[in-house]
Amino acid sequence: MIVVIGAGIAGLSAALAAAGDRRVGAEGFASYGRAQVTGLDREAADDVLLVCKDELVESNTYHAQGGVACAIFSDDDPQLHTADTMAAGHGLCDRTAVDVLTDEGARRVRELIAAGWHVDRGDDGSVLRGLEAAHCRSRVVHAGGDATGKVLEVDVSAMVRDNPRIHVLEHAFLSDLIVRDGHIAGVRLVERDVDGNAETHAINATRVILATGGAGRLYPYTTNPAVATGDGLAAALRAGAQVADLEFYQFHPTAMAIGEHFLVSEAVRGEGAILLDEHGHRFMTDIDSKAELAPRDVVARANFRIMQAQGGRPVMLDVSPMAKETPDLAAFLRRRFPTIDAYTRSLGFDWSKEPIPVAPAAHYWMGGIRTDLFGRTSIPGLYAAGECARTGVQGANRLASNSLLEGLVYGRRAGLAAIRDENGIVWQPESFTDSEIIGLPVAQNPMELDMPGAAGAADAASVWGRERIEREMWEHVGVIREHDGLNAAVGNLSDALAMANGAVVNGAVANDTAVNAEPNAYVDLVTRMENRNLLTVGYVEAIAALNRCESRGAHTRSDYAEHNPTIAHSIAYRMKGTPC
């Protein structure tokens, strides 16, 4: 049996591939790079346990608005898509990984549409497409207007439900990975019983695929749902897996500045919306030739700095320029952006007549568990895909609407490898390279980290809660960073992680025995473990940001305002003393 943790598009794709589902994959695969899988020409399948932290459809995918970028139209080509992705990644994208993404991405999207994905279509039945920031072509496919992720999640999860080999386990939390003799041996799960109590179980498995998403809940302002707490990445770190590029956290430029910080999609600016300061000045034309369609990091920094100059007050997003092409603007917004339209109106805004307040918010993590081109990690038997993985596709800054595509492509690749790999096969990662200076010597070995151990019994009041974690990360490891703040964050997060480790070790999941049955026991225990995971990944992110002495892509240092091409390479990390 293969265990898949996470049910966004990466986890769903991995599960379908491992279960031998043939509705996607008919167009074949591209032979790029070092990593290969034998037996792709023969059928292979196994039973799959798909573990969901919440309900099956609750994931980052479900909440994604923008769309899926893919070169499936007659005026486009995967190589143009590759060029745009490489440019957005600021020298840190792996060209081979990007070629896989754009080539196979077009194949997978065509297949998925044929399999029943309900994409938006014109009156003539043709697939509609949109333009988003830093794309040279209109190539972003949408579904349900601004509900692309929701429609994709619902349609693909229905395929999962239809496959008799895939068994779905909801309300089960990944506590840790089990590693024996340097190989994956299973997972420890905390499950919720019918009464809301918590029980822990060890499940034996020689193949585990992590598709647990990102960790937006590190920050008080995030577009991510509550489940995004870095669980797979933290478990992989504790097991000794290599990670890379954790300093690069993308902040979406335009989330609602009030309410639940609801994402206002990139596609809104793609349709013509502009950004204004509190005096009504359109400032992006002063900053970048592409104005509001500049890469996300450029727009996010601009918004943040304008807000600083305004005493923290938000910038404004004005959709009125769209009226030149669509005189009935209110009707257009209801049709094109139904989710955003309903939410803004629920807050009392008629955005067809007035600008809405927006601010940057944590959105997507480019770094993660380092993998090869088939999702293999540095621990044999452990695979990773989606936002928790560092495939080499995203570089220092993700191109708009490449995330769902990456989950679709690399989730399937991980599932195929997991079902076909022989025992003992080792990963074959692409070497770190520098796409800005060809031939520059690049360090390949990971840096070893001294991770905090478990502090002794601590007063419950001294164990950090979510609000304190968010405040520390936003203040010191947020949109704009500097040495002293990062250095302070490393020390503070280290101390907090030691206390959190002690709180978990001292009774939370000790000896794999059932947790004491108390009211809300499952919720309380999961919250405690989520906070430990956030502190784990936040601590390593702060170290990575401190070590990157430049500004590049989604990582901005006020004390190193310019980027340095001579260090334009990824940095890998692993926990000291682990065998992998």
C-alpha positions as CSV (number, residue, x, y, z in Angstrom):
1,M,0.0,0.0,0.0
2,I,1.1,3.5,-0.9
3,V,0.3,6.3,1.6
4,V,-0.4,9.8,0.2
5,I,-0.6,12.6,2.7
6,G,-2.6,15.6,1.4
7,A,-5.5,15.9,-1.0
8,G,-4.9,19.0,-3.1
9,I,-4.2,18.6,-6.8
10,A,-0.7,17.2,-6.1
11,G,-2.0,14.5,-3.7
12,L,-5.0,13.7,-5.9
13,S,-2.8,13.3,-9.0
14,A,-0.3,11.2,-7.1
15,A,-3.1,8.9,-5.8
16,L,-4.6,8.4,-9.2
17,A,-1.3,7.6,-10.8
18,A,-0.3,5.1,-8.0
19,A,-3.7,3.5,-8.3
20,G,-3.3,2.9,-12.0
21,D,-5.9,5.4,-13.1
22,R,-5.5,5.9,-16.9
23,R,-7.9,8.9,-17.4
24,V,-4.8,11.2,-17.3
25,G,-1.5,10.3,-18.9
26,A,-2.4,9.1,-22.4
27,E,-0.2,11.7,-24.1
28,G,2.9,10.3,-22.4
29,F,5.9,11.8,-20.7
30,A,9.0,13.8,-21.6
31,S,12.4,12.3,-21.1
32,Y,14.2,15.3,-19.5
33,G,17.0,15.2,-16.9
34,R,18.8,12.6,-14.8
35,A,15.8,11.0,-13.0
36,Q,13.9,8.3,-14.9
37,V,11.4,5.6,-14.0
38,T,11.5,2.2,-15.6
39,G,8.3,0.4,-16.8
40,L,6.3,3.5,-17.8
41,D,5.1,1.5,-20.8
42,R,3.5,-1.2,-18.6
43,E,0.5,-1.0,-16.3
44,A,1.1,-0.9,-12.5
45,A,-1.2,-0.2,-9.6
46,D,-1.4,-0.6,-5.9
47,D,-3.9,0.3,-3.1
48,V,-3.5,3.8,-2.0
49,L,-4.4,5.4,1.4
50,L,-5.1,9.0,0.9
51,V,-4.8,10.8,4.2
52,C,-6.7,14.1,4.6
53,K,-6.1,16.5,7.5
54,D,-9.6,17.8,7.2
55,E,-12.3,16.8,4.7
56,L,-11.3,15.5,1.3
57,V,-11.7,18.7,-0.6
58,E,-10.3,21.1,2.0
59,S,-6.9,22.2,0.6
60,N,-5.0,25.1,-0.8
61,T,-6.1,23.9,-4.3
62,Y,-9.8,24.3,-3.3
63,H,-9.2,28.0,-2.4
64,A,-7.1,28.8,-5.5
65,Q,-8.7,31.5,-7.7
66,G,-6.3,32.5,-10.5
67,G,-6.2,29.5,-12.9
68,V,-3.9,27.1,-14.5
69,A,-1.2,28.4,-16.9
70,C,-0.7,26.1,-19.9
71,A,0.5,26.5,-23.5
72,I,-2.4,24.7,-25.2
73,F,-3.5,27.4,-27.6
74,S,-2.4,27.8,-31.2
75,D,-0.5,31.1,-30.7
76,D,1.5,29.7,-27.8
77,D,4.3,27.2,-27.2
78,P,5.7,25.4,-24.1
79,Q,9.0,27.1,-24.7
80,L,7.5,30.5,-24.4
81,H,5.9,29.4,-21.1
82,T,9.3,28.1,-20.0
83,A,10.9,31.5,-20.8
84,D,8.4,33.4,-18.8
85,T,8.8,31.0,-15.8
86,M,12.6,31.2,-15.9
87,A,12.4,35.0,-16.0
88,A,10.1,35.1,-13.0
89,G,12.4,32.8,-11.1
90,H,15.3,35.3,-11.0
91,G,18.1,32.8,-11.9
92,L,17.1,30.0,-9.6
93,C,14.7,27.9,-11.7
94,D,16.1,24.6,-12.9
95,R,15.6,24.7,-16.7
96,T,15.1,21.0,-17.0
97,A,12.3,21.0,-14.3
98,V,10.7,23.9,-16.0
99,D,10.7,22.1,-19.4
100,V,9.0,19.2,-17.8
101,L,6.4,21.5,-16.3
102,T,5.5,23.3,-19.5
103,D,5.7,20.4,-21.8
104,E,3.9,17.8,-19.7
105,G,1.7,20.5,-18.2
106,A,0.1,21.2,-21.6
107,R,-0.5,17.4,-22.1
108,R,-2.0,16.9,-18.6
109,V,-4.4,19.9,-19.0
110,R,-5.6,18.7,-22.3
111,E,-6.2,15.2,-20.9
112,L,-7.9,16.6,-17.8
113,I,-10.3,18.7,-19.8
114,A,-11.1,15.6,-21.9
115,A,-11.7,13.6,-18.7
116,G,-14.3,16.1,-17.5
117,W,-12.7,19.1,-15.9
118,H,-15.4,21.9,-16.2
119,V,-13.3,24.8,-17.6
120,D,-14.8,28.0,-18.7
121,R,-15.8,28.1,-22.3
122,G,-17.0,30.7,-24.8
123,D,-20.3,30.7,-26.6
124,D,-18.7,28.6,-29.4
125,G,-17.5,26.0,-26.9
126,S,-13.8,27.0,-27.1
127,V,-11.8,27.1,-23.9
128,L,-11.4,30.6,-22.5
129,R,-8.1,32.0,-21.4
130,G,-6.8,35.0,-19.5
131,L,-3.6,37.0,-19.2
132,E,-1.7,37.3,-15.9
133,A,1.4,39.1,-14.7
134,A,4.7,38.3,-16.4
135,H,3.1,36.0,-19.1
136,C,3.8,36.9,-22.7
137,R,0.6,35.2,-23.8
138,S,-2.9,34.8,-22.6
139,R,-2.6,31.2,-21.5
140,V,-4.3,30.9,-18.1
141,V,-7.3,28.6,-18.1
142,H,-10.1,29.2,-15.5
143,A,-13.0,27.3,-14.2
144,G,-16.0,28.8,-12.4
145,G,-14.7,32.3,-13.1
146,D,-12.5,32.9,-10.1
147,A,-13.2,29.5,-8.5
148,T,-10.7,27.5,-10.6
149,G,-9.2,25.6,-7.7
150,K,-12.6,24.7,-6.3
151,V,-13.8,23.3,-9.6
152,L,-10.6,21.5,-10.2
153,E,-10.6,20.0,-6.7
154,V,-14.2,18.9,-6.9
155,D,-13.8,17.3,-10.4
156,V,-10.6,15.5,-9.7
157,S,-11.6,14.3,-6.2
158,A,-14.7,12.8,-7.9
159,M,-12.2,10.7,-10.0
160,V,-10.5,9.7,-6.8
161,R,-13.8,8.6,-5.2
162,D,-14.6,6.5,-8.3
163,N,-11.3,4.6,-8.1
164,P,-11.8,1.4,-5.9
165,R,-8.1,1.2,-5.2
166,I,-8.0,4.6,-3.4
167,H,-9.1,4.6,0.3
168,V,-9.8,8.1,1.7
169,L,-9.0,8.7,5.4
170,E,-10.4,12.1,6.6
171,H,-9.6,14.0,9.8
172,A,-6.2,12.3,10.2
173,F,-3.1,14.3,11.0
174,L,0.5,13.4,10.1
175,S,2.4,13.3,13.4
176,D,5.7,12.1,12.0
177,L,7.4,9.9,9.4
178,I,8.8,6.5,10.5
179,V,12.4,5.9,9.2
180,R,14.3,2.7,9.8
181,D,17.9,2.1,8.6
182,G,17.7,5.3,6.4
183,H,14.5,4.2,4.5
184,I,10.9,5.2,4.9
185,A,9.0,2.7,6.9
186,G,5.6,4.3,7.5
187,V,3.8,7.2,9.2
188,R,2.4,8.1,12.6
189,L,-1.1,9.5,12.4
190,V,-3.4,11.2,14.9
191,E,-7.0,10.4,14.0
192,R,-10.3,11.8,15.2
193,D,-12.8,9.3,16.4
194,V,-16.6,9.7,16.2
195,D,-16.6,11.5,19.6
196,G,-13.9,14.0,18.7
197,N,-11.3,12.3,20.7
198,A,-7.8,11.6,19.4
199,E,-6.0,8.3,18.8
200,T,-2.6,7.7,17.4
201,H,-1.7,4.9,15.0
202,A,1.4,3.8,13.2
203,I,0.9,2.7,9.6
204,N,3.6,0.6,7.9
205,A,4.5,1.7,4.4
206,T,7.6,1.6,2.2
207,R,6.3,4.3,0.0
208,V,5.0,7.7,1.3
209,I,4.1,10.7,-0.8
210,L,3.9,14.1,0.9
211,A,1.5,16.5,-0.7
212,T,0.8,18.7,2.3
213,G,0.9,22.1,0.8
214,G,2.5,25.2,2.3
215,A,2.7,27.1,5.6
216,G,0.8,30.4,5.1
217,R,-0.4,30.2,8.6
218,L,3.1,31.3,9.7
219,Y,1.8,34.8,9.1
220,P,-1.2,36.9,10.3
221,Y,-1.9,38.0,6.7
222,T,-2.3,35.0,4.4
223,T,-4.5,33.8,1.6
224,N,-4.0,30.2,2.8
225,P,-6.7,28.1,4.5
226,A,-6.4,27.0,8.1
227,V,-4.8,23.6,7.1
228,A,-1.7,25.2,5.7
229,T,0.7,24.7,8.6
230,G,3.8,23.1,7.0
231,D,3.1,19.6,8.4
232,G,4.8,17.5,5.7
233,L,7.8,19.8,5.4
234,A,8.3,19.8,9.2
235,A,8.0,16.0,9.4
236,A,10.5,15.6,6.6
237,L,12.9,18.0,8.3
238,R,12.7,15.9,11.5
239,A,13.3,12.8,9.5
240,G,16.4,14.3,8.0
241,A,15.3,15.0,4.4
242,Q,17.0,17.7,2.4
243,V,15.1,21.0,1.9
244,A,16.0,24.0,-0.2
245,D,15.0,27.6,-1.1
246,L,13.0,28.1,2.1
247,E,13.9,31.8,2.1
248,F,11.6,32.4,-0.8
249,Y,8.0,33.0,0.4
250,Q,5.8,34.7,-2.0
251,F,3.5,37.4,-0.7
252,H,0.5,38.0,-2.9
253,P,0.2,41.7,-3.6
254,T,-3.6,42.0,-3.3
255,A,-5.5,40.4,-0.4
256,M,-8.4,42.2,1.2
257,A,-6.9,44.4,3.9
258,I,-10.0,43.8,6.1
259,G,-12.0,40.8,7.0
260,E,-10.4,37.4,6.4
261,H,-7.7,38.8,4.0
262,F,-9.5,37.2,1.1
263,L,-7.4,36.8,-2.0
264,V,-8.1,39.2,-4.9
265,S,-6.8,37.3,-7.8
266,E,-4.0,38.2,-10.1
267,A,-6.5,37.9,-12.9
268,V,-8.3,41.1,-11.7
269,R,-5.2,43.1,-12.6
270,G,-4.9,41.0,-15.7
271,E,-8.3,42.3,-16.8
272,G,-7.1,45.9,-16.2
273,A,-7.5,46.9,-12.5
274,I,-4.9,49.4,-11.2
275,L,-3.4,50.2,-7.8
276,L,-3.7,53.6,-6.2
277,D,-2.2,55.2,-3.1
278,E,-4.4,57.0,-0.6
279,H,-4.2,60.2,-2.7
280,G,-5.4,58.4,-5.8
281,H,-2.1,58.3,-7.5
282,R,-1.4,55.2,-9.7
283,F,2.1,54.4,-8.4
284,M,3.0,51.2,-10.2
285,T,3.7,53.1,-13.4
286,D,6.6,54.8,-11.5
287,I,8.1,51.5,-10.4
288,D,8.0,49.0,-13.3
289,S,7.4,49.2,-17.1
290,K,4.8,46.5,-16.7
291,A,3.0,48.4,-14.0
292,E,0.4,46.2,-12.3
293,L,1.4,43.3,-14.4
294,A,4.9,43.2,-13.0
295,P,6.0,40.0,-11.2
296,R,4.3,39.5,-7.9
297,D,7.3,40.2,-5.7
298,V,7.7,43.7,-7.4
299,V,4.1,44.6,-6.8
300,A,4.0,43.2,-3.3
301,R,7.1,45.2,-2.2
302,A,5.6,48.3,-3.8
303,N,2.3,47.9,-2.0
304,F,4.2,47.2,1.3
305,R,6.3,50.3,1.0
306,I,3.4,52.6,0.0
307,M,1.6,51.3,3.1
308,Q,4.6,52.0,5.3
309,A,4.7,55.6,3.9
310,Q,0.9,55.9,4.6
311,G,1.3,54.8,8.3
312,G,0.2,51.3,7.6
313,R,-3.0,52.2,5.7
314,P,-3.8,49.9,2.8
315,V,-3.5,50.7,-0.9
316,M,-6.5,50.7,-3.1
317,L,-7.4,48.4,-6.1
318,D,-9.5,50.2,-8.7
319,V,-11.3,48.2,-11.3
320,S,-12.9,51.2,-13.1
321,P,-10.5,51.0,-16.1
322,M,-12.2,47.8,-17.1
323,A,-15.4,49.8,-17.9
324,K,-13.7,50.9,-21.2
325,E,-14.2,47.4,-22.6
326,T,-17.2,46.4,-20.5
327,P,-19.7,49.2,-20.0
328,D,-21.8,47.1,-17.6
329,L,-19.0,46.6,-15.2
330,A,-21.1,45.3,-12.3
331,A,-22.4,42.5,-14.5
332,F,-19.0,41.7,-15.8
333,L,-17.5,41.5,-12.3
334,R,-20.3,39.2,-11.1
335,R,-19.7,36.8,-14.1
336,R,-15.9,36.9,-14.3
337,F,-15.1,37.1,-10.5
338,P,-18.2,35.7,-8.7
339,T,-16.4,34.7,-5.6
340,I,-14.5,38.0,-5.1
341,D,-17.6,40.0,-6.1
342,A,-19.7,38.2,-3.4
343,Y,-17.1,38.6,-0.7
344,T,-16.4,42.3,-1.4
345,R,-20.1,43.0,-1.3
346,S,-20.5,41.1,1.9
347,L,-18.0,43.6,3.4
348,G,-20.1,46.5,2.2
349,F,-18.1,47.4,-1.0
350,D,-19.5,47.9,-4.4
351,W,-16.2,47.5,-6.2
352,S,-17.8,48.3,-9.6
353,K,-18.2,51.9,-8.2
354,E,-15.4,52.3,-5.6
355,P,-11.8,51.1,-5.1
356,I,-11.3,48.3,-2.5
357,P,-8.5,48.2,0.2
358,V,-5.8,45.6,-0.4
359,A,-2.5,44.6,1.2
360,P,0.2,41.9,0.7
361,A,-0.4,38.5,2.3
362,A,1.6,35.3,2.5
363,H,0.6,33.2,-0.5
364,Y,3.0,30.5,-1.8
365,W,6.3,28.9,-0.7
366,M,8.7,28.4,-3.5
367,G,11.0,26.3,-1.4
368,G,10.4,22.9,0.2
369,I,11.5,19.3,0.4
370,R,14.2,18.9,-2.3
371,T,13.2,16.3,-5.0
372,D,14.3,14.9,-8.2
373,L,12.1,15.1,-11.4
374,F,10.0,12.2,-10.2
375,G,9.3,13.4,-6.7
376,R,11.9,11.3,-4.9
377,T,13.5,12.9,-1.9
378,S,16.8,12.2,-0.1
379,I,15.1,9.5,2.0
380,P,14.5,6.4,0.0
381,G,10.8,5.6,-0.2
382,L,9.8,9.2,0.6
383,Y,8.3,11.3,-2.3
384,A,7.0,14.9,-2.3
385,A,4.9,17.0,-4.7
386,G,3.1,20.3,-4.8
387,E,3.8,23.3,-2.6
388,C,5.7,21.2,0.1
389,A,8.2,20.2,-2.6
390,R,11.2,22.0,-4.1
391,T,11.2,20.6,-7.6
392,G,13.3,23.5,-9.1
393,V,10.3,24.9,-11.0
394,Q,9.5,28.0,-9.0
395,G,13.0,29.4,-8.4
396,A,13.0,32.6,-6.4
397,N,9.6,33.7,-7.4
398,R,6.6,31.7,-8.8
399,L,5.1,32.7,-12.1
400,A,1.4,33.4,-11.7
401,S,-0.8,30.3,-12.1
402,N,2.0,27.8,-12.2
403,S,1.2,26.2,-8.9
404,L,-1.8,24.1,-9.8
405,L,0.1,23.0,-12.9
406,E,3.1,21.9,-10.9
407,G,0.9,19.9,-8.6
408,L,-0.8,18.2,-11.5
409,V,2.5,17.4,-13.3
410,Y,4.8,16.5,-10.5
411,G,2.1,14.8,-8.4
412,R,1.5,12.4,-11.2
413,R,5.2,11.8,-11.6
414,A,5.6,11.1,-7.9
415,G,2.8,8.6,-8.0
416,L,4.2,6.8,-11.0
417,A,7.6,6.5,-9.4
418,A,6.2,5.3,-6.1
419,I,4.4,2.4,-7.8
420,R,7.3,1.4,-10.1
421,D,10.5,2.1,-8.1
422,E,12.3,-0.9,-6.8
423,N,13.3,-1.1,-3.1
424,G,16.5,0.8,-2.4
425,I,16.4,3.1,-5.4
426,V,18.0,6.5,-4.6
427,W,17.0,9.9,-5.8
428,Q,18.6,11.5,-8.8
429,P,18.3,15.3,-8.2
430,E,19.3,17.8,-10.8
431,S,22.5,19.6,-9.8
432,F,22.1,23.2,-8.5
433,T,23.0,25.6,-11.3
434,D,23.1,29.3,-12.0
435,S,21.0,30.3,-15.0
436,E,22.5,33.9,-14.8
437,I,26.2,33.0,-15.0
438,I,26.8,29.7,-16.8
439,G,29.7,27.8,-15.3
440,L,29.7,29.5,-12.0
441,P,30.8,27.0,-9.3
442,V,27.8,26.2,-7.2
443,A,27.8,24.4,-3.8
444,Q,26.0,21.1,-4.0
445,N,26.2,19.7,-0.5
446,P,23.5,20.7,2.0
447,M,24.2,22.8,5.1
448,E,23.7,20.9,8.3
449,L,21.5,22.5,10.9
450,D,21.5,22.2,14.6
451,M,17.8,21.8,15.2
452,P,16.5,22.6,18.7
453,G,15.9,19.6,20.9
454,A,13.1,19.3,23.5
455,A,13.2,21.6,26.4
456,G,12.2,20.2,29.8
457,A,8.7,20.6,31.2
458,A,7.6,24.2,30.6
459,D,4.8,26.3,32.0
460,A,2.0,26.1,29.5
461,A,1.9,29.9,29.3
462,S,5.5,29.9,28.0
463,V,4.7,27.7,25.0
464,W,4.0,29.9,22.0
465,G,0.5,30.1,20.6
466,R,-0.4,30.9,17.0
467,E,-0.7,34.7,17.5
468,R,2.9,34.9,18.8
469,I,4.3,32.8,16.0
470,E,2.5,35.0,13.4
471,R,3.7,38.2,15.0
472,E,7.3,37.1,15.1
473,M,7.3,36.0,11.5
474,W,5.6,39.1,10.2
475,E,7.9,41.4,12.1
476,H,11.2,39.8,11.2
477,V,10.7,37.3,8.4
478,G,8.0,39.1,6.3
479,V,7.8,41.1,3.1
480,I,11.0,43.0,3.8
481,R,13.8,41.6,6.0
482,E,17.2,42.7,7.5
483,H,20.0,41.1,9.4
484,D,19.3,42.1,12.9
485,G,15.6,41.2,12.7
486,L,16.4,37.8,11.1
487,N,19.1,37.1,13.7
488,A,16.7,37.9,16.5
489,A,14.0,35.7,14.9
490,V,16.4,32.7,14.7
491,G,17.1,32.9,18.4
492,N,13.5,33.5,19.4
493,L,12.2,30.7,17.2
494,S,14.8,28.3,18.4
495,D,13.8,28.8,22.0
496,A,10.1,28.6,21.1
497,L,10.7,25.4,19.1
498,A,12.5,23.7,22.0
499,M,9.6,24.4,24.2
500,A,7.1,23.2,21.6
501,N,9.1,20.0,21.1
502,G,9.1,19.4,24.8
503,A,5.3,20.0,25.0
504,V,4.7,17.4,22.2
505,V,7.2,14.8,23.4
506,N,6.0,15.0,27.0
507,G,2.8,13.2,26.5
508,A,1.3,14.2,23.2
509,V,2.0,11.1,21.2
510,A,4.3,9.2,23.5
511,N,4.7,5.5,22.7
512,D,2.0,5.5,20.1
513,T,-0.7,5.0,22.8
514,A,-4.1,6.5,22.7
515,V,-4.3,10.1,23.7
516,N,-6.4,10.7,26.8
517,A,-10.0,11.1,25.7
518,E,-11.0,14.7,26.6
519,P,-13.5,17.0,25.1
520,N,-12.0,18.6,21.9
521,A,-8.9,16.3,22.5
522,Y,-8.3,15.9,18.7
523,V,-8.5,19.7,18.0
524,D,-6.4,20.6,20.9
525,L,-3.7,18.1,20.1
526,V,-3.6,18.9,16.4
527,T,-3.3,22.7,17.2
528,R,-0.3,22.0,19.5
529,M,1.3,19.9,16.8
530,E,0.6,22.4,14.1
531,N,2.3,25.1,16.1
532,R,5.3,22.9,16.6
533,N,5.4,22.4,12.8
534,L,5.1,26.1,12.1
535,L,7.9,26.8,14.5
536,T,10.0,24.1,12.8
537,V,9.6,25.4,9.3
538,G,9.7,29.1,10.4
539,Y,13.0,28.5,12.2
540,V,14.6,27.1,9.1
541,E,13.1,29.8,6.9
542,A,14.6,32.5,9.1
543,I,18.0,30.8,8.9
544,A,17.8,30.5,5.1
545,A,16.8,34.2,4.9
546,L,19.7,35.2,7.1
547,N,22.1,33.2,5.0
548,R,21.0,34.7,1.7
549,C,22.8,38.1,1.7
550,E,21.1,39.6,-1.2
551,S,17.6,40.6,-2.5
552,R,16.2,38.2,-5.1
553,G,12.7,37.4,-6.2
554,A,10.4,36.9,-3.2
555,H,13.2,37.4,-0.7
556,T,14.0,41.1,0.0
557,R,16.7,42.3,2.4
558,S,16.7,46.1,3.2
559,D,20.4,45.8,4.0
560,Y,21.2,44.1,0.7
561,A,19.0,46.0,-1.7
562,E,20.5,44.5,-4.9
563,H,20.7,40.9,-6.0
564,N,24.1,39.3,-6.4
565,P,24.5,37.1,-9.5
566,T,27.5,35.4,-8.1
567,I,25.4,33.7,-5.4
568,A,22.5,33.0,-7.7
569,H,22.1,29.4,-6.7
570,S,19.9,27.4,-4.3
571,I,21.0,26.5,-0.8
572,A,20.0,23.1,0.6
573,Y,19.7,22.2,4.3
574,R,19.4,19.1,6.3
575,M,19.2,18.3,10.1
576,K,22.6,17.4,11.6
577,G,23.1,13.9,12.7
578,T,20.5,12.2,10.4
579,P,21.5,9.4,8.1
580,C,19.8,10.6,4.9
